[in-house]
Amino acid sequence: MFEFFLTIVGDRKLSK
């Protein structure tokens, strides 16, 4: 569950 959140947050930060 935590990994999923980290993946989304990381992807969003990388996209920014």
Buried (B, 14 or more C-beta within 10 A) or exposed (E): EEEEEEEEEEEEEEEE
